[in-house]
Amino acid sequence: MTDTYVRLVPLPPKVEGVTLPNDDGSFDIYINSRLSPARQQETLAHEMRHIRHDHFYLDMELGRMERQADGEALNAVLHPPAGMLPCFRSEDALAHWLGMLCTQLGIEL
C-alpha cells in the first residue's frame, strides 16, 4: 500500500482537493477545510481514485482522468504516446496497468 498523507487546509473556494506525488512514491492529499464533512469525504474518495488509477504516471487527457476519478468507466487504451515509455511507481502499479490494458483488449492473463 502506498503511503498517503491527508491534510485539511483552507483552499480557494473552487478547489475542493489536490493530490501531489512525492519522490519517495507517497502522496500528499490536500482537502479544502471549508467544505462540509460529507463533501470532504467525497473529495478524499475522488483524490484516492486518482492514485488508484495511476493518473500521476499516465499520459491521459485531464478531463478523462477527472471523469474516471468521479467514477465514470472509461474505455481508453492506456498506451503512452509515440516515443514515450510509461513509468510506474511499483510492480503493483504496473500489474494494475497491464490488467486494465488486457481487459480493454479482451485478453485474459
Backbone as a printed PyTorch tensor [residue, N CA C, xyz], in Angstrom:
tensor([[[  0.8460,  -1.1910,   0.0000],
         [  0.0000,   0.0000,   0.0000],
         [  0.8800,   1.2390,   0.0000]],

        [[  0.5090,   2.2080,  -0.7580],
         [  1.2400,   3.4560,  -0.8680],
         [  0.9340,   4.3470,   0.3310]],

        [[  1.9610,   4.9830,   0.8770],
         [  1.7380,   5.9370,   1.9650],
         [  1.0350,   7.1640,   1.4090]],

        [[ -0.0170,   7.5690,   2.1030],
         [ -0.8050,   8.7310,   1.7030],
         [ -1.0300,   9.5890,   2.9280]],

        [[ -0.7410,  10.8710,   2.8020],
         [ -0.8900,  11.8210,   3.9020],
         [ -1.9830,  12.8060,   3.5350]],

        [[ -3.0040,  12.9060,   4.3870],
         [ -4.1530,  13.7670,   4.1200],
         [ -4.1170,  14.9450,   5.0780]],

        [[ -4.3050,  16.1270,   4.5010],
         [ -4.3060,  17.3530,   5.2970],
         [ -5.5220,  18.2010,   4.9430]],

        [[ -6.1680,  18.7330,   5.9620],
         [ -7.2440,  19.6990,   5.7600],
         [ -6.6380,  21.0890,   5.8100]],

        [[ -6.7890,  21.8350,   4.7190],
         [ -6.2230,  23.1820,   4.6370],
         [ -7.2280,  24.0950,   3.9360]],

        [[ -7.2050,  25.3860,   4.2580],
         [ -8.0850,  26.3030,   3.5310],
         [ -7.5520,  26.4890,   2.1040]],

        [[ -8.3770,  26.1670,   1.1360],
         [ -8.0310,  26.3200,  -0.2750],
         [ -8.9970,  27.3220,  -0.9020]],

        [[ -8.6870,  27.8210,  -2.0960],
         [ -9.6460,  28.7090,  -2.7710],
         [-11.0050,  28.0170,  -2.9100]],

        [[-12.0830,  28.7810,  -2.9080],
         [-13.4290,  28.1910,  -2.9060],
         [-13.6820,  27.1550,  -4.0090]],

        [[-13.1250,  27.3370,  -5.1790],
         [-13.3850,  26.4140,  -6.2860],
         [-12.4760,  25.1890,  -6.2780]],

        [[-11.5260,  25.1260,  -5.3510],
         [-10.6100,  23.9850,  -5.2720],
         [-11.0420,  23.1080,  -4.1040]],

        [[-11.5550,  21.9210,  -4.4240],
         [-12.0170,  21.0200,  -3.3690],
         [-10.8930,  20.1660,  -2.8200]],

        [[ -9.9700,  19.7560,  -3.6880],
         [ -8.8680,  18.9220,  -3.2440],
         [ -7.7650,  18.8720,  -4.2770]],

        [[ -6.5660,  18.5560,  -3.8100],
         [ -5.3850,  18.4690,  -4.6700],
         [ -4.5240,  17.3230,  -4.1510]],

        [[ -3.9650,  16.5400,  -5.0660],
         [ -3.0530,  15.4700,  -4.6920],
         [ -1.7090,  15.7090,  -5.3600]],

        [[ -0.6500,  15.5570,  -4.5900],
         [  0.7020,  15.7260,  -5.1060],
         [  1.5120,  14.4670,  -4.8410]],

        [[  2.1440,  13.9110,  -5.8960],
         [  3.0230,  12.7590,  -5.6820],
         [  4.3660,  13.2280,  -5.1340]],

        [[  4.9700,  12.4120,  -4.2910],
         [  6.2890,  12.7160,  -3.7290],
         [  7.3390,  11.8110,  -4.3710]],

        [[  8.5810,  12.2240,  -4.2960],
         [  9.6810,  11.4650,  -4.8960],
         [  9.8110,  10.0580,  -4.3360]],

        [[  9.3680,   9.8340,  -3.1050],
         [  9.5120,   8.5140,  -2.4890],
         [  8.3340,   7.5870,  -2.7940]],

        [[  7.4090,   8.0100,  -3.6740],
         [  6.2630,   7.1920,  -4.0360],
         [  5.0360,   7.4300,  -3.1850]],

        [[  5.1570,   8.2480,  -2.1400],
         [  3.9970,   8.5700,  -1.3080],
         [  3.2300,   9.7390,  -1.9440]],

        [[  2.0820,  10.0400,  -1.3790],
         [  1.2370,  11.1230,  -1.8900],
         [  0.7860,  12.0220,  -0.7510]],

        [[  0.6800,  13.3070,  -1.0350],
         [  0.0780,  14.2840,  -0.1320],
         [ -1.2560,  14.6890,  -0.7360]],

        [[ -2.3180,  14.5390,   0.0440],
         [ -3.6480,  14.9610,  -0.3940],
         [ -4.0670,  16.1440,   0.4700]],

        [[ -4.4270,  17.2220,  -0.1860],
         [ -4.8940,  18.4280,   0.4940],
         [ -6.3820,  18.5740,   0.2060]],

        [[ -7.1900,  18.5990,   1.2620],
         [ -8.6410,  18.7370,   1.1590],
         [ -9.0300,  20.1030,   1.7140]],

        [[ -9.9370,  20.7700,   1.0140],
         [-10.3770,  22.0990,   1.4210],
         [-11.1400,  22.0140,   2.7510]],

        [[-10.6010,  22.6540,   3.7670],
         [-11.2150,  22.6300,   5.1010],
         [-12.5300,  23.4020,   5.1510]],

        [[-12.8200,  24.1800,   4.1240],
         [-14.0590,  24.9710,   4.0870],
         [-15.2560,  24.1420,   3.6150]],

        [[-15.0100,  22.9200,   3.1520],
         [-16.0960,  22.0520,   2.6870],
         [-16.8010,  21.4090,   3.8760]],

        [[-18.0320,  20.9830,   3.6490],
         [-18.7540,  20.2330,   4.6900],
         [-18.0390,  18.9030,   4.9080]],

        [[-18.2090,  18.2930,   6.0750],
         [-17.5780,  16.9930,   6.3080],
         [-17.9430,  15.9490,   5.2480]],

        [[-19.1940,  15.9440,   4.8100],
         [-19.6120,  14.9800,   3.7850],
         [-18.8790,  15.2410,   2.4680]],

        [[-18.7660,  16.5090,   2.0890],
         [-18.0710,  16.8510,   0.8430],
         [-16.5730,  16.5710,   0.9690]],

        [[-16.0120,  16.7560,   2.1470],
         [-14.5990,  16.4200,   2.3540],
         [-14.3690,  14.9340,   2.1140]],

        [[-15.2860,  14.0830,   2.5940],
         [-15.1690,  12.6350,   2.3810],
         [-15.2750,  12.2880,   0.9010]],

        [[-16.2100,  12.9270,   0.1910],
         [-16.3640,  12.6900,  -1.2450],
         [-15.1090,  13.1230,  -1.9960]],

        [[-14.5490,  14.2480,  -1.6030],
         [-13.3430,  14.7590,  -2.2550],
         [-12.1610,  13.8350,  -1.9870]],

        [[-12.0490,  13.3450,  -0.7720],
         [-10.9740,  12.4050,  -0.4530],
         [-11.1030,  11.1380,  -1.3030]],

        [[-12.3180,  10.6160,  -1.4350],
         [-12.5350,   9.4200,  -2.2550],
         [-12.1360,   9.6940,  -3.7100]],

        [[-12.4730,  10.8760,  -4.2160],
         [-12.1080,  11.2750,  -5.5830],
         [-10.5860,  11.3010,  -5.7420]],

        [[ -9.9100,  11.9230,  -4.7960],
         [ -8.4460,  12.0220,  -4.8780],
         [ -7.7990,  10.6450,  -4.7680]],

        [[ -8.3480,   9.7760,  -3.9360],
         [ -7.8150,   8.4210,  -3.8090],
         [ -7.9880,   7.6310,  -5.1060]],

        [[ -9.0900,   7.8990,  -5.8360],
         [ -9.2790,   7.2240,  -7.1270],
         [ -8.2240,   7.6790,  -8.1300]],

        [[ -7.7830,   8.9340,  -8.0540],
         [ -6.6680,   9.3800,  -8.9150],
         [ -5.4330,   8.5170,  -8.6450]],

        [[ -5.1570,   8.2770,  -7.3800],
         [ -3.9880,   7.4640,  -7.0160],
         [ -4.1900,   6.0300,  -7.4870]],

        [[ -5.3510,   5.4550,  -7.2130],
         [ -5.6360,   4.0700,  -7.5680],
         [ -5.5440,   3.8320,  -9.0740]],

        [[ -5.9320,   4.8270,  -9.8700],
         [ -5.8930,   4.6900, -11.3320],
         [ -4.5590,   5.1390, -11.9260]],

        [[ -3.5750,   5.4130, -11.0670],
         [ -2.2240,   5.7920, -11.5290],
         [ -2.2240,   7.0160, -12.4380]],

        [[ -3.1070,   7.9660, -12.1860],
         [ -3.1980,   9.1450, -13.0370],
         [ -1.9290,   9.9920, -13.0440]],

        [[ -1.0890,   9.8190, -12.0470],
         [  0.1310,  10.6200, -11.9860],
         [  1.2420,  10.0330, -12.8420]],

        [[  0.9880,   8.8580, -13.4240],
         [  2.0110,   8.1720, -14.2020],
         [  1.5470,   7.8500, -15.6100]],

        [[  0.4010,   8.3830, -16.0160],
         [ -0.1430,   8.1180, -17.3370],
         [ -0.2070,   9.4040, -18.1380]],

        [[ -0.1130,   9.2630, -19.4400],
         [ -0.3250,  10.4030, -20.3220],
         [ -1.7650,  10.3130, -20.8140]],

        [[ -2.6600,  10.9250, -20.0510],
         [ -4.0890,  10.8750, -20.3620],
         [ -4.6290,  12.2910, -20.2280]],

        [[ -5.5840,  12.6280, -21.0620],
         [ -6.2190,  13.9440, -21.0110],
         [ -6.7980,  14.1920, -19.6140]],

        [[ -6.5620,  15.3830, -19.0800],
         [ -7.0040,  15.7230, -17.7280],
         [ -8.5040,  15.5000, -17.5290]],

        [[ -9.3020,  15.9090, -18.5050],
         [-10.7480,  15.7320, -18.3890],
         [-11.1420,  14.2690, -18.2480]],

        [[-10.4390,  13.3940, -18.9560],
         [-10.7200,  11.9570, -18.8570],
         [-10.3410,  11.4400, -17.4760]],

        [[ -9.1990,  11.9160, -16.9570],
         [ -8.7920,  11.4850, -15.6130],
         [ -9.8100,  11.9340, -14.5750]],

        [[-10.2910,  13.1700, -14.7060],
         [-11.2790,  13.6760, -13.7480],
         [-12.5680,  12.8680, -13.8140]],

        [[-13.0210,  12.5480, -15.0200],
         [-14.2470,  11.7430, -15.1510],
         [-14.0460,  10.3570, -14.5500]],

        [[-12.8650,   9.7740, -14.7680],
         [-12.5940,   8.4580, -14.1910],
         [-12.5460,   8.5390, -12.6680]],

        [[-11.9320,   9.5910, -12.1290],
         [-11.8790,   9.7630, -10.6750],
         [-13.2650,  10.0490, -10.0950]],

        [[-14.1830,  10.5560, -10.9210],
         [-15.5650,  10.7590, -10.4900],
         [-16.3730,   9.4720, -10.5480]],

        [[-15.7450,   8.3900, -11.0520],
         [-16.4110,   7.0970, -11.0670],
         [-16.8790,   6.6380, -12.4330]],

        [[-16.6880,   7.4580, -13.4700],
         [-17.1100,   7.0560, -14.8150],
         [-16.1630,   5.9850, -15.3600]],

        [[-16.7200,   4.9260, -15.9000],
         [-15.8990,   3.8860, -16.5230],
         [-15.4580,   4.3800, -17.8900]],

        [[-14.1660,   4.4240, -18.1030],
         [-13.6420,   4.8920, -19.3820],
         [-13.1530,   3.7190, -20.2010]],

        [[-13.4490,   3.7420, -21.4610],
         [-12.9480,   2.7300, -22.3710],
         [-11.7840,   3.3450, -23.1430]],

        [[-10.6770,   3.5010, -22.4350],
         [ -9.4970,   4.1260, -23.0310],
         [ -8.3420,   3.1530, -22.9910]],

        [[ -7.6470,   3.0190, -24.1010],
         [ -6.4450,   2.2010, -24.1240],
         [ -5.3130,   3.0510, -23.5860]],

        [[ -4.6140,   2.5390, -22.6050],
         [ -3.6220,   3.3300, -21.8990],
         [ -2.2290,   3.1650, -22.4950]],

        [[ -2.1060,   3.4610, -23.7670],
         [ -0.7970,   3.4080, -24.4150],
         [ -0.1200,   4.7620, -24.2580]],

        [[  1.1820,   4.7670, -24.0060],
         [  1.8810,   6.0480, -23.9620],
         [  2.0190,   6.6080, -25.3740]],

        [[  2.2100,   7.8980, -25.5250],
         [  2.4070,   8.4810, -26.8460],
         [  3.6870,   7.9490, -27.4810]],

        [[  3.7570,   8.0450, -28.7790],
         [  4.9340,   7.5690, -29.5110],
         [  6.2010,   8.1940, -28.9420]],

        [[  7.2000,   7.3630, -28.7190],
         [  8.4810,   7.8450, -28.2160],
         [  8.5680,   7.9580, -26.7120]],

        [[  7.4670,   7.6590, -25.9960],
         [  7.4790,   7.7560, -24.5340],
         [  7.2480,   6.3780, -23.9300]],

        [[  7.8070,   6.1510, -22.7750],
         [  7.6020,   4.9100, -22.0400],
         [  6.7700,   5.1910, -20.8020]],

        [[  5.8500,   4.2760, -20.4660],
         [  5.1050,   4.5000, -19.2270],
         [  6.0330,   4.3170, -18.0320]],

        [[  5.7610,   5.0410, -16.9630],
         [  6.5600,   4.9580, -15.7430],
         [  5.6310,   4.5390, -14.6130]],

        [[  6.0380,   3.5260, -13.8470],
         [  5.2050,   3.0140, -12.7700],
         [  5.9610,   3.0900, -11.4590]],

        [[  5.2820,   3.4740, -10.3950],
         [  5.9280,   3.6570,  -9.1040],
         [  6.1930,   2.3430,  -8.3790]],

        [[  5.5440,   1.2620,  -8.8360],
         [  5.7220,  -0.0250,  -8.1700],
         [  5.3150,  -1.1450,  -9.1180]],

        [[  5.6470,  -2.3720,  -8.7250],
         [  5.2130,  -3.5260,  -9.5060],
         [  3.6920,  -3.6500,  -9.4740]],

        [[  3.0730,  -3.2820,  -8.3600],
         [  1.6110,  -3.3270,  -8.2640],
         [  0.9750,  -2.3620,  -9.2620]],

        [[  1.5670,  -1.1770,  -9.4170],
         [  1.0400,  -0.2040, -10.3810],
         [  1.1650,  -0.7460, -11.8010]],

        [[  2.2880,  -1.3790, -12.1070],
         [  2.4780,  -1.9820, -13.4270],
         [  1.4580,  -3.0960, -13.6480]],

        [[  1.2660,  -3.9550, -12.6440],
         [  0.3030,  -5.0480, -12.7620],
         [ -1.1080,  -4.5040, -12.9700]],

        [[ -1.4430,  -3.4350, -12.2610],
         [ -2.7650,  -2.8120, -12.4110],
         [ -2.9400,  -2.2950, -13.8330]],

        [[ -1.9320,  -1.6060, -14.3480],
         [ -1.9770,  -1.0480, -15.7020],
         [ -2.1260,  -2.1670, -16.7300]],

        [[ -1.3450,  -3.2410, -16.5850],
         [ -1.4230,  -4.3610, -17.5180],
         [ -2.8010,  -5.0230, -17.4560]],

        [[ -3.3330,  -5.1600, -16.2470],
         [ -4.6670,  -5.7350, -16.0970],
         [ -5.7280,  -4.9080, -16.8030]],

        [[ -5.6630,  -3.5710, -16.6490],
         [ -6.6320,  -2.7040, -17.3210],
         [ -6.4750,  -2.8020, -18.8380]],

        [[ -5.2380,  -2.8140, -19.3010],
         [ -4.9790,  -2.8930, -20.7310],
         [ -5.5060,  -4.2070, -21.2970]],

        [[ -5.2480,  -5.3130, -20.6080],
         [ -5.7420,  -6.6190, -21.0650],
         [ -7.2690,  -6.6520, -21.0780]],

        [[ -7.8860,  -6.0930, -20.0710],
         [ -9.3560,  -6.0340, -20.0290],
         [ -9.8900,  -5.2620, -21.2200]],

        [[ -9.2790,  -4.1310, -21.5150],
         [ -9.7400,  -3.3020, -22.6230],
         [ -9.5570,  -3.9880, -23.9680]],

        [[ -8.5020,  -4.8100, -24.0690],
         [ -8.2190,  -5.5000, -25.3190],
         [ -8.8750,  -6.8890, -25.3860]],

        [[ -9.5490,  -7.2870, -24.3030],
         [-10.2030,  -8.5930, -24.2590],
         [ -9.2450,  -9.7510, -24.1490]],

        [[ -8.1020,  -9.5370, -23.5040],
         [ -7.0890, -10.5800, -23.3380],
         [ -7.1330, -11.0650, -21.9040]],

        [[ -7.1100, -12.3940, -21.7120],
         [ -7.0680, -12.9540, -20.3650],
         [ -5.6270, -13.1600, -19.9490]],

        [[ -5.3220, -12.8300, -18.7010],
         [ -3.9740, -13.0480, -18.1850],
         [ -3.7880, -14.4860, -17.7530]]])
